């Protein structure tokens, strides 16, 4: 065999090795992409669940604050206050305790 034949064989072998590497790398990238998509979907579901919980807590706090505001406003005028079915007369409420 002469030198050109050996060089051609080496060059073809290099091309084959590169092609196999490219195919293997593509398969690995595809697997990694699928794992990343699953992980991102799980994180997004967790984030949405946490946001829903925070929103429910925020709404509950807003309701409680609105009730406190109503009680405070009614107590300033010494009117009967209806809260959860109980009727009471509030003569004075310390505003610093309510807020």
Backbone atoms as SQL, in Angstrom:
CREATE TABLE atoms (id INTEGER PRIMARY KEY, chain TEXT, resi INTEGER, resn TEXT, atom TEXT, x REAL, y REAL, z REAL);
INSERT INTO atoms VALUES
  (1, 'A', 1, 'UNK', 'N', 0.835, -1.173, 0.000),
  (2, 'A', 1, 'UNK', 'CA', 0.000, 0.000, 0.000),
  (3, 'A', 1, 'UNK', 'C', 0.886, 1.243, 0.000),
  (4, 'A', 2, 'UNK', 'N', 0.422, 2.182, -0.752),
  (5, 'A', 2, 'UNK', 'CA', 1.195, 3.423, -0.771),
  (6, 'A', 2, 'UNK', 'C', 0.614, 4.418, 0.242),
  (7, 'A', 3, 'UNK', 'N', 1.232, 5.560, 0.374),
  (8, 'A', 3, 'UNK', 'CA', 0.889, 6.554, 1.404),
  (9, 'A', 3, 'UNK', 'C', -0.497, 7.157, 1.160),
  (10, 'A', 4, 'UNK', 'N', -0.854, 7.360, -0.118),
  (11, 'A', 4, 'UNK', 'CA', -2.158, 7.979, -0.381),
  (12, 'A', 4, 'UNK', 'C', -3.303, 7.059, 0.023),
  (13, 'A', 5, 'UNK', 'N', -3.147, 5.767, -0.165),
  (14, 'A', 5, 'UNK', 'CA', -4.181, 4.815, 0.224),
  (15, 'A', 5, 'UNK', 'C', -4.355, 4.813, 1.746),
  (16, 'A', 6, 'UNK', 'N', -3.258, 4.832, 2.456),
  (17, 'A', 6, 'UNK', 'CA', -3.306, 4.856, 3.920),
  (18, 'A', 6, 'UNK', 'C', -3.959, 6.150, 4.404),
  (19, 'A', 7, 'UNK', 'N', -3.613, 7.266, 3.791),
  (20, 'A', 7, 'UNK', 'CA', -4.214, 8.545, 4.168),
  (21, 'A', 7, 'UNK', 'C', -5.714, 8.562, 3.888),
  (22, 'A', 8, 'UNK', 'N', -6.131, 8.001, 2.767),
  (23, 'A', 8, 'UNK', 'CA', -7.562, 7.931, 2.451),
  (24, 'A', 8, 'UNK', 'C', -8.303, 7.074, 3.474),
  (25, 'A', 9, 'UNK', 'N', -7.720, 5.928, 3.822),
  (26, 'A', 9, 'UNK', 'CA', -8.348, 5.048, 4.819),
  (27, 'A', 9, 'UNK', 'C', -8.451, 5.773, 6.162),
  (28, 'A', 10, 'UNK', 'N', -7.391, 6.464, 6.571),
  (29, 'A', 10, 'UNK', 'CA', -7.409, 7.207, 7.828),
  (30, 'A', 10, 'UNK', 'C', -8.454, 8.325, 7.801),
  (31, 'A', 11, 'UNK', 'N', -8.541, 9.005, 6.659),
  (32, 'A', 11, 'UNK', 'CA', -9.522, 10.086, 6.539),
  (33, 'A', 11, 'UNK', 'C', -10.949, 9.544, 6.579),
  (34, 'A', 12, 'UNK', 'N', -11.206, 8.455, 5.902),
  (35, 'A', 12, 'UNK', 'CA', -12.543, 7.842, 5.952),
  (36, 'A', 12, 'UNK', 'C', -12.862, 7.335, 7.357),
  (37, 'A', 13, 'UNK', 'N', -11.865, 6.770, 8.035),
  (38, 'A', 13, 'UNK', 'CA', -12.059, 6.310, 9.407),
  (39, 'A', 13, 'UNK', 'C', -12.400, 7.496, 10.311),
  (40, 'A', 14, 'UNK', 'N', -11.732, 8.610, 10.115),
  (41, 'A', 14, 'UNK', 'CA', -12.022, 9.807, 10.899),
  (42, 'A', 14, 'UNK', 'C', -13.443, 10.292, 10.647),
  (43, 'A', 15, 'UNK', 'N', -13.865, 10.305, 9.397),
  (44, 'A', 15, 'UNK', 'CA', -15.240, 10.703, 9.066),
  (45, 'A', 15, 'UNK', 'C', -16.258, 9.768, 9.719),
  (46, 'A', 16, 'UNK', 'N', -15.982, 8.461, 9.695),
  (47, 'A', 16, 'UNK', 'CA', -16.886, 7.503, 10.330),
  (48, 'A', 16, 'UNK', 'C', -16.950, 7.718, 11.849),
  (49, 'A', 17, 'UNK', 'N', -15.819, 7.961, 12.474),
  (50, 'A', 17, 'UNK', 'CA', -15.792, 8.216, 13.920),
  (51, 'A', 17, 'UNK', 'C', -16.577, 9.486, 14.234),
  (52, 'A', 18, 'UNK', 'N', -16.399, 10.526, 13.443),
  (53, 'A', 18, 'UNK', 'CA', -17.134, 11.770, 13.647),
  (54, 'A', 18, 'UNK', 'C', -18.638, 11.569, 13.458),
  (55, 'A', 19, 'UNK', 'N', -19.012, 10.788, 12.462),
  (56, 'A', 19, 'UNK', 'CA', -20.431, 10.529, 12.222),
  (57, 'A', 19, 'UNK', 'C', -21.038, 9.756, 13.395),
  (58, 'A', 20, 'UNK', 'N', -20.337, 8.743, 13.878),
  (59, 'A', 20, 'UNK', 'CA', -20.834, 7.976, 15.029),
  (60, 'A', 20, 'UNK', 'C', -20.933, 8.880, 16.249),
  (61, 'A', 21, 'UNK', 'N', -19.917, 9.718, 16.472),
  (62, 'A', 21, 'UNK', 'CA', -19.950, 10.652, 17.597),
  (63, 'A', 21, 'UNK', 'C', -21.144, 11.596, 17.471),
  (64, 'A', 22, 'UNK', 'N', -21.388, 12.121, 16.279),
  (65, 'A', 22, 'UNK', 'CA', -22.498, 13.045, 16.060),
  (66, 'A', 22, 'UNK', 'C', -23.836, 12.366, 16.351),
  (67, 'A', 23, 'UNK', 'N', -23.992, 11.109, 15.906),
  (68, 'A', 23, 'UNK', 'CA', -25.232, 10.369, 16.138),
  (69, 'A', 23, 'UNK', 'C', -25.425, 10.115, 17.634),
  (70, 'A', 24, 'UNK', 'N', -24.380, 9.672, 18.319),
  (71, 'A', 24, 'UNK', 'CA', -24.468, 9.412, 19.755),
  (72, 'A', 24, 'UNK', 'C', -24.773, 10.698, 20.513),
  (73, 'A', 25, 'UNK', 'N', -24.103, 11.779, 20.130),
  (74, 'A', 25, 'UNK', 'CA', -24.326, 13.070, 20.794),
  (75, 'A', 25, 'UNK', 'C', -25.770, 13.551, 20.584),
  (76, 'A', 26, 'UNK', 'N', -26.323, 13.338, 19.400),
  (77, 'A', 26, 'UNK', 'CA', -27.714, 13.720, 19.125),
  (78, 'A', 26, 'UNK', 'C', -28.684, 12.930, 19.992),
  (79, 'A', 27, 'UNK', 'N', -28.413, 11.652, 20.153),
  (80, 'A', 27, 'UNK', 'CA', -29.265, 10.816, 21.000),
  (81, 'A', 27, 'UNK', 'C', -29.196, 11.288, 22.450),
  (82, 'A', 28, 'UNK', 'N', -28.005, 11.551, 22.933),
  (83, 'A', 28, 'UNK', 'CA', -27.836, 12.035, 24.304),
  (84, 'A', 28, 'UNK', 'C', -28.536, 13.379, 24.492),
  (85, 'A', 29, 'UNK', 'N', -28.407, 14.285, 23.526),
  (86, 'A', 29, 'UNK', 'CA', -29.079, 15.588, 23.617),
  (87, 'A', 29, 'UNK', 'C', -30.594, 15.435, 23.648),
  (88, 'A', 30, 'UNK', 'N', -31.123, 14.523, 22.845),
  (89, 'A', 30, 'UNK', 'CA', -32.564, 14.288, 22.831),
  (90, 'A', 30, 'UNK', 'C', -33.046, 13.778, 24.187),
  (91, 'A', 31, 'UNK', 'N', -32.307, 12.852, 24.775),
  (92, 'A', 31, 'UNK', 'CA', -32.659, 12.321, 26.095),
  (93, 'A', 31, 'UNK', 'C', -32.607, 13.430, 27.138),
  (94, 'A', 32, 'UNK', 'N', -31.556, 14.243, 27.092),
  (95, 'A', 32, 'UNK', 'CA', -31.436, 15.359, 28.042),
  (96, 'A', 32, 'UNK', 'C', -32.569, 16.364, 27.869),
  (97, 'A', 33, 'UNK', 'N', -32.941, 16.634, 26.627),
  (98, 'A', 33, 'UNK', 'CA', -34.053, 17.568, 26.382),
  (99, 'A', 33, 'UNK', 'C', -35.354, 17.045, 26.978),
  (100, 'A', 34, 'UNK', 'N', -35.628, 15.777, 26.829),
  (101, 'A', 34, 'UNK', 'CA', -36.848, 15.195, 27.386),
  (102, 'A', 34, 'UNK', 'C', -36.838, 15.241, 28.908),
  (103, 'A', 35, 'UNK', 'N', -35.681, 14.951, 29.510),
  (104, 'A', 35, 'UNK', 'CA', -35.582, 15.045, 30.968),
  (105, 'A', 35, 'UNK', 'C', -35.808, 16.479, 31.430),
  (106, 'A', 36, 'UNK', 'N', -35.235, 17.435, 30.724),
  (107, 'A', 36, 'UNK', 'CA', -35.382, 18.848, 31.078),
  (108, 'A', 36, 'UNK', 'C', -36.838, 19.289, 30.943),
  (109, 'A', 37, 'UNK', 'N', -37.507, 18.836, 29.878),
  (110, 'A', 37, 'UNK', 'CA', -38.920, 19.187, 29.695),
  (111, 'A', 37, 'UNK', 'C', -39.778, 18.624, 30.826),
  (112, 'A', 38, 'UNK', 'N', -39.519, 17.383, 31.232),
  (113, 'A', 38, 'UNK', 'CA', -40.275, 16.792, 32.340),
  (114, 'A', 38, 'UNK', 'C', -40.022, 17.556, 33.636),
  (115, 'A', 39, 'UNK', 'N', -38.756, 17.892, 33.887),
  (116, 'A', 39, 'UNK', 'CA', -38.409, 18.623, 35.100),
  (117, 'A', 39, 'UNK', 'C', -39.052, 20.007, 35.105),
  (118, 'A', 40, 'UNK', 'N', -39.012, 20.688, 33.954),
  (119, 'A', 40, 'UNK', 'CA', -39.630, 22.011, 33.857),
  (120, 'A', 40, 'UNK', 'C', -41.143, 21.940, 34.042),
  (121, 'A', 41, 'UNK', 'N', -41.766, 20.905, 33.501),
  (122, 'A', 41, 'UNK', 'CA', -43.217, 20.743, 33.674),
  (123, 'A', 41, 'UNK', 'C', -43.554, 20.513, 35.151),
  (124, 'A', 42, 'UNK', 'N', -42.743, 19.711, 35.829),
  (125, 'A', 42, 'UNK', 'CA', -42.980, 19.464, 37.257),
  (126, 'A', 42, 'UNK', 'C', -42.784, 20.748, 38.057),
  (127, 'A', 43, 'UNK', 'N', -41.744, 21.506, 37.736),
  (128, 'A', 43, 'UNK', 'CA', -41.503, 22.769, 38.433),
  (129, 'A', 43, 'UNK', 'C', -42.620, 23.771, 38.174),
  (130, 'A', 44, 'UNK', 'N', -43.114, 23.806, 36.950),
  (131, 'A', 44, 'UNK', 'CA', -44.199, 24.729, 36.608),
  (132, 'A', 44, 'UNK', 'C', -45.481, 24.359, 37.353),
  (133, 'A', 45, 'UNK', 'N', -45.760, 23.058, 37.447),
  (134, 'A', 45, 'UNK', 'CA', -46.947, 22.614, 38.196),
  (135, 'A', 45, 'UNK', 'C', -46.804, 22.977, 39.670),
  (136, 'A', 46, 'UNK', 'N', -45.610, 22.781, 40.221),
  (137, 'A', 46, 'UNK', 'CA', -45.371, 23.145, 41.614),
  (138, 'A', 46, 'UNK', 'C', -45.511, 24.655, 41.821),
  (139, 'A', 47, 'UNK', 'N', -44.994, 25.430, 40.874),
  (140, 'A', 47, 'UNK', 'CA', -45.084, 26.890, 40.962),
  (141, 'A', 47, 'UNK', 'C', -46.543, 27.344, 40.902),
  (142, 'A', 48, 'UNK', 'N', -47.323, 26.751, 40.019),
  (143, 'A', 48, 'UNK', 'CA', -48.735, 27.125, 39.921),
  (144, 'A', 48, 'UNK', 'C', -49.508, 26.729, 41.180),
  (145, 'A', 49, 'UNK', 'N', -49.180, 25.579, 41.743),
  (146, 'A', 49, 'UNK', 'CA', -49.837, 25.161, 42.980),
  (147, 'A', 49, 'UNK', 'C', -49.495, 26.129, 44.114),
  (148, 'A', 50, 'UNK', 'N', -48.227, 26.520, 44.197),
  (149, 'A', 50, 'UNK', 'CA', -47.810, 27.472, 45.228),
  (150, 'A', 50, 'UNK', 'C', -48.472, 28.827, 45.030),
  (151, 'A', 51, 'UNK', 'N', -48.569, 29.272, 43.785),
  (152, 'A', 51, 'UNK', 'CA', -49.223, 30.555, 43.497),
  (153, 'A', 51, 'UNK', 'C', -50.709, 30.509, 43.854),
  (154, 'A', 52, 'UNK', 'N', -51.352, 29.380, 43.587),
  (155, 'A', 52, 'UNK', 'CA', -52.771, 29.243, 43.942),
  (156, 'A', 52, 'UNK', 'C', -52.941, 29.297, 45.461),
  (157, 'A', 53, 'UNK', 'N', -52.031, 28.656, 46.178),
  (158, 'A', 53, 'UNK', 'CA', -52.084, 28.681, 47.640),
  (159, 'A', 53, 'UNK', 'C', -51.889, 30.108, 48.144),
  (160, 'A', 54, 'UNK', 'N', -50.897, 30.817, 47.608),
  (161, 'A', 54, 'UNK', 'CA', -50.650, 32.203, 48.019),
  (162, 'A', 54, 'UNK', 'C', -51.852, 33.094, 47.705),
  (163, 'A', 55, 'UNK', 'N', -52.467, 32.866, 46.555),
  (164, 'A', 55, 'UNK', 'CA', -53.632, 33.667, 46.179),
  (165, 'A', 55, 'UNK', 'C', -54.787, 33.416, 47.142),
  (166, 'A', 56, 'UNK', 'N', -54.989, 32.161, 47.534),
  (167, 'A', 56, 'UNK', 'CA', -56.048, 31.839, 48.497),
  (168, 'A', 56, 'UNK', 'C', -55.760, 32.498, 49.846),
  (169, 'A', 57, 'UNK', 'N', -54.499, 32.452, 50.269),
  (170, 'A', 57, 'UNK', 'CA', -54.133, 33.106, 51.530),
  (171, 'A', 57, 'UNK', 'C', -54.329, 34.612, 51.439),
  (172, 'A', 58, 'UNK', 'N', -53.961, 35.196, 50.314),
  (173, 'A', 58, 'UNK', 'CA', -54.115, 36.641, 50.126),
  (174, 'A', 58, 'UNK', 'C', -55.591, 37.034, 50.180),
  (175, 'A', 59, 'UNK', 'N', -56.438, 36.262, 49.516),
  (176, 'A', 59, 'UNK', 'CA', -57.868, 36.557, 49.538),
  (177, 'A', 59, 'UNK', 'C', -58.441, 36.418, 50.949),
  (178, 'A', 60, 'UNK', 'N', -57.970, 35.396, 51.686),
  (179, 'A', 60, 'UNK', 'CA', -58.422, 35.224, 53.062),
  (180, 'A', 60, 'UNK', 'C', -58.003, 36.426, 53.919),
  (181, 'A', 61, 'UNK', 'N', -56.772, 36.877, 53.745),
  (182, 'A', 61, 'UNK', 'CA', -56.313, 38.049, 54.494),
  (183, 'A', 61, 'UNK', 'C', -57.105, 39.297, 54.121),
  (184, 'A', 62, 'UNK', 'N', -57.429, 39.442, 52.850),
  (185, 'A', 62, 'UNK', 'CA', -58.235, 40.586, 52.429),
  (186, 'A', 62, 'UNK', 'C', -59.633, 40.533, 53.048),
  (187, 'A', 63, 'UNK', 'N', -60.225, 39.350, 53.102),
  (188, 'A', 63, 'UNK', 'CA', -61.542, 39.203, 53.735),
  (189, 'A', 63, 'UNK', 'C', -61.474, 39.572, 55.215),
  (190, 'A', 64, 'UNK', 'N', -60.439, 39.057, 55.896),
  (191, 'A', 64, 'UNK', 'CA', -60.291, 39.359, 57.318),
  (192, 'A', 64, 'UNK', 'C', -60.079, 40.851, 57.544),
  (193, 'A', 65, 'UNK', 'N', -59.288, 41.478, 56.707),
  (194, 'A', 65, 'UNK', 'CA', -59.057, 42.916, 56.841),
  (195, 'A', 65, 'UNK', 'C', -60.347, 43.700, 56.586),
  (196, 'A', 66, 'UNK', 'N', -61.119, 43.276, 55.597),
  (197, 'A', 66, 'UNK', 'CA', -62.385, 43.957, 55.318),
  (198, 'A', 66, 'UNK', 'C', -63.331, 43.835, 56.517),
  (199, 'A', 67, 'UNK', 'N', -63.360, 42.658, 57.135),
  (200, 'A', 67, 'UNK', 'CA', -64.210, 42.471, 58.316),
  (201, 'A', 67, 'UNK', 'C', -63.733, 43.377, 59.447),
  (202, 'A', 68, 'UNK', 'N', -62.402, 43.435, 59.668),
  (203, 'A', 68, 'UNK', 'CA', -61.873, 44.319, 60.705),
  (204, 'A', 68, 'UNK', 'C', -62.225, 45.772, 60.423),
  (205, 'A', 69, 'UNK', 'N', -62.128, 46.178, 59.151),
  (206, 'A', 69, 'UNK', 'CA', -62.463, 47.560, 58.788),
  (207, 'A', 69, 'UNK', 'C', -63.933, 47.861, 59.063),
  (208, 'A', 70, 'UNK', 'N', -64.800, 46.914, 58.731),
  (209, 'A', 70, 'UNK', 'CA', -66.235, 47.105, 58.973),
  (210, 'A', 70, 'UNK', 'C', -66.501, 47.197, 60.464),
  (211, 'A', 71, 'UNK', 'N', -65.887, 46.295, 61.227),
  (212, 'A', 71, 'UNK', 'CA', -66.077, 46.323, 62.678),
  (213, 'A', 71, 'UNK', 'C', -65.577, 47.630, 63.271),
  (214, 'A', 72, 'UNK', 'N', -64.441, 48.107, 62.808),
  (215, 'A', 72, 'UNK', 'CA', -63.891, 49.356, 63.316),
  (216, 'A', 72, 'UNK', 'C', -64.805, 50.525, 62.977),
  (217, 'A', 73, 'UNK', 'N', -65.246, 50.591, 61.738),
  (218, 'A', 73, 'UNK', 'CA', -66.113, 51.695, 61.321),
  (219, 'A', 73, 'UNK', 'C', -67.432, 51.684, 62.089),
  (220, 'A', 74, 'UNK', 'N', -68.002, 50.509, 62.294),
  (221, 'A', 74, 'UNK', 'CA', -69.261, 50.431, 63.028),
  (222, 'A', 74, 'UNK', 'C', -69.064, 50.737, 64.505),
  (223, 'A', 75, 'UNK', 'N', -67.923, 50.339, 65.055),
  (224, 'A', 75, 'UNK', 'CA', -67.694, 50.586, 66.473),
  (225, 'A', 75, 'UNK', 'C', -67.474, 52.064, 66.746),
  (226, 'A', 76, 'UNK', 'N', -66.975, 52.803, 65.784),
  (227, 'A', 76, 'UNK', 'CA', -66.761, 54.236, 65.978),
  (228, 'A', 76, 'UNK', 'C', -68.086, 54.974, 66.101),
  (229, 'A', 77, 'UNK', 'N', -69.130, 54.428, 65.548),
  (230, 'A', 77, 'UNK', 'CA', -70.444, 55.062, 65.617),
  (231, 'A', 77, 'UNK', 'C', -71.334, 54.427, 66.681),
  (232, 'A', 78, 'UNK', 'N', -70.781, 53.489, 67.456),
  (233, 'A', 78, 'UNK', 'CA', -71.490, 52.809, 68.530),
  (234, 'A', 78, 'UNK', 'C', -72.799, 52.185, 68.036),
  (235, 'A', 79, 'UNK', 'N', -72.685, 51.455, 66.925),
  (236, 'A', 79, 'UNK', 'CA', -73.848, 50.782, 66.351),
  (237, 'A', 79, 'UNK', 'C', -73.744, 49.292, 66.631),
  (238, 'A', 80, 'UNK', 'N', -74.864, 48.599, 66.607),
  (239, 'A', 80, 'UNK', 'CA', -74.795, 47.142, 66.775),
  (240, 'A', 80, 'UNK', 'C', -74.016, 46.519, 65.616),
  (241, 'A', 81, 'UNK', 'N', -73.189, 45.555, 65.937),
  (242, 'A', 81, 'UNK', 'CA', -72.334, 44.916, 64.940),
  (243, 'A', 81, 'UNK', 'C', -72.790, 43.475, 64.784),
  (244, 'A', 82, 'UNK', 'N', -73.036, 43.048, 63.541),
  (245, 'A', 82, 'UNK', 'CA', -73.391, 41.664, 63.261),
  (246, 'A', 82, 'UNK', 'C', -72.175, 41.012, 62.627),
  (247, 'A', 83, 'UNK', 'N', -71.643, 40.014, 63.311),
  (248, 'A', 83, 'UNK', 'CA', -70.455, 39.326, 62.806),
  (249, 'A', 83, 'UNK', 'C', -70.640, 37.837, 63.046),
  (250, 'A', 84, 'UNK', 'N', -70.719, 37.084, 61.994),
  (251, 'A', 84, 'UNK', 'CA', -70.891, 35.628, 62.023),
  (252, 'A', 84, 'UNK', 'C', -72.133, 35.233, 62.823),
  (253, 'A', 85, 'UNK', 'N', -73.212, 36.000, 62.625),
  (254, 'A', 85, 'UNK', 'CA', -74.474, 35.627, 63.235),
  (255, 'A', 85, 'UNK', 'C', -74.676, 36.127, 64.650),
  (256, 'A', 86, 'UNK', 'N', -73.658, 36.720, 65.272),
  (257, 'A', 86, 'UNK', 'CA', -73.793, 37.218, 66.636),
  (258, 'A', 86, 'UNK', 'C', -73.994, 38.732, 66.608),
  (259, 'A', 87, 'UNK', 'N', -74.944, 39.234, 67.378),
  (260, 'A', 87, 'UNK', 'CA', -75.182, 40.670, 67.447),
  (261, 'A', 87, 'UNK', 'C', -74.585, 41.171, 68.757),
  (262, 'A', 88, 'UNK', 'N', -73.682, 42.112, 68.640),
  (263, 'A', 88, 'UNK', 'CA', -73.065, 42.707, 69.823),
  (264, 'A', 88, 'UNK', 'C', -73.008, 44.208, 69.641),
  (265, 'A', 89, 'UNK', 'N', -72.964, 44.929, 70.741),
  (266, 'A', 89, 'UNK', 'CA', -72.798, 46.375, 70.672),
  (267, 'A', 89, 'UNK', 'C', -71.373, 46.689, 71.084),
  (268, 'A', 90, 'UNK', 'N', -70.648, 47.300, 70.199),
  (269, 'A', 90, 'UNK', 'CA', -69.256, 47.639, 70.467),
  (270, 'A', 90, 'UNK', 'C', -69.203, 49.110, 70.802),
  (271, 'A', 91, 'UNK', 'N', -68.728, 49.439, 71.991),
  (272, 'A', 91, 'UNK', 'CA', -68.665, 50.837, 72.390),
  (273, 'A', 91, 'UNK', 'C', -67.321, 51.454, 72.032),
  (274, 'A', 92, 'UNK', 'N', -66.242, 50.678, 72.107),
  (275, 'A', 92, 'UNK', 'CA', -64.922, 51.218, 71.804),
  (276, 'A', 92, 'UNK', 'C', -64.007, 50.068, 71.416),
  (277, 'A', 93, 'UNK', 'N', -63.253, 50.265, 70.368),
  (278, 'A', 93, 'UNK', 'CA', -62.237, 49.288, 69.964),
  (279, 'A', 93, 'UNK', 'C', -60.942, 50.064, 69.762),
  (280, 'A', 94, 'UNK', 'N', -59.883, 49.577, 70.338),
  (281, 'A', 94, 'UNK', 'CA', -58.589, 50.213, 70.159),
  (282, 'A', 94, 'UNK', 'C', -58.128, 49.925, 68.732),
  (283, 'A', 95, 'UNK', 'N', -58.000, 50.976, 67.931),
  (284, 'A', 95, 'UNK', 'CA', -57.668, 50.801, 66.518),
  (285, 'A', 95, 'UNK', 'C', -56.310, 50.167, 66.318),
  (286, 'A', 96, 'UNK', 'N', -55.370, 50.359, 67.199),
  (287, 'A', 96, 'UNK', 'CA', -54.037, 49.759, 67.049),
  (288, 'A', 96, 'UNK', 'C', -54.091, 48.245, 67.196),
  (289, 'A', 97, 'UNK', 'N', -55.070, 47.719, 67.947),
  (290, 'A', 97, 'UNK', 'CA', -55.196, 46.280, 68.082),
  (291, 'A', 97, 'UNK', 'C', -55.815, 45.651, 66.859),
  (292, 'A', 98, 'UNK', 'N', -56.659, 46.376, 66.140),
  (293, 'A', 98, 'UNK', 'CA', -57.350, 45.824, 64.978),
  (294, 'A', 98, 'UNK', 'C', -56.408, 45.755, 63.786),
  (295, 'A', 99, 'UNK', 'N', -55.656, 46.788, 63.552),
  (296, 'A', 99, 'UNK', 'CA', -54.800, 46.855, 62.389),
  (297, 'A', 99, 'UNK', 'C', -53.545, 46.084, 62.664);
